[in-house]
Amino acid sequence: MTDKLITIAKFPDYIEAEMAQQLLADNGIQAVVTGENASNVYSGMPALGGYCKLEVFERQAQQAQQILDSKKTQEN
């Protein structure tokens, strides 16, 4: 069975995306950041594609989303 990557979050810049990627890695979840170049060129313009996507394997998506949501709750 192949496991596909799915997008679980979008970020306006690559630094935030890479911080989220590291948080997931610290919790044993592999993630990839895509769109770094677009976010640099179109920074602050999501309508033009200026965002990074954080992607994880589908089988880990729910756990990854819970980790990211928990981090957001702690920050607020």
C-alpha positions in Angstrom: 0.0 0.0 0.0 1.4 3.4 -0.9 0.9 6.3 1.4 0.4 9.7 -0.2 1.4 13.1 1.1 -1.4 15.5 2.0 -1.3 19.2 3.0 -2.1 19.8 6.6 -1.2 23.5 6.9 -0.2 26.6 4.9 2.1 29.3 6.1 2.8 32.8 4.8 6.6 32.3 5.0 9.0 29.4 5.0 10.4 30.1 8.5 7.1 29.3 10.1 6.6 26.3 8.0 10.1 24.9 8.9 9.4 25.5 12.6 6.2 23.5 12.3 8.1 20.8 10.4 10.7 20.6 13.2 7.9 20.4 15.8 6.5 17.4 14.0 10.0 15.8 13.6 10.5 16.2 17.3 7.3 14.1 17.7 8.4 11.4 15.3 6.4 12.6 12.3 8.1 13.1 8.9 7.0 16.2 7.1 8.0 18.2 4.0 7.7 21.9 3.3 6.8 22.8 -0.3 6.5 26.2 -2.0 9.5 27.9 -0.3 10.4 29.6 -3.6 6.8 30.9 -4.1 6.7 32.3 -0.6 9.9 34.2 -1.1 8.8 35.6 -4.5 5.2 36.4 -3.5 5.7 37.0 0.2 2.5 38.3 1.8 0.4 37.6 -1.3 -1.3 34.2 -0.7 -3.7 34.9 -3.6 -0.7 34.8 -5.9 0.6 31.5 -4.4 2.8 33.1 -1.8 2.6 30.5 0.9 4.4 27.3 2.0 2.6 24.0 2.4 3.4 21.5 5.2 2.7 17.9 4.0 2.7 14.6 5.9 1.9 11.1 5.0 -1.8 10.5 5.1 -1.6 7.9 7.8 0.0 10.5 10.2 -2.1 13.5 9.2 -4.5 13.3 12.2 -1.7 13.0 14.7 0.3 15.8 13.0 -2.8 18.1 13.0 -3.3 17.5 16.7 0.3 18.4 17.5 0.0 21.6 15.5 -3.3 22.5 17.1 -1.9 21.8 20.5 1.0 24.2 19.8 -1.4 26.9 18.7 -3.5 26.5 21.9 -0.4 26.8 24.0 0.6 30.1 22.2 -2.8 31.7 22.8 
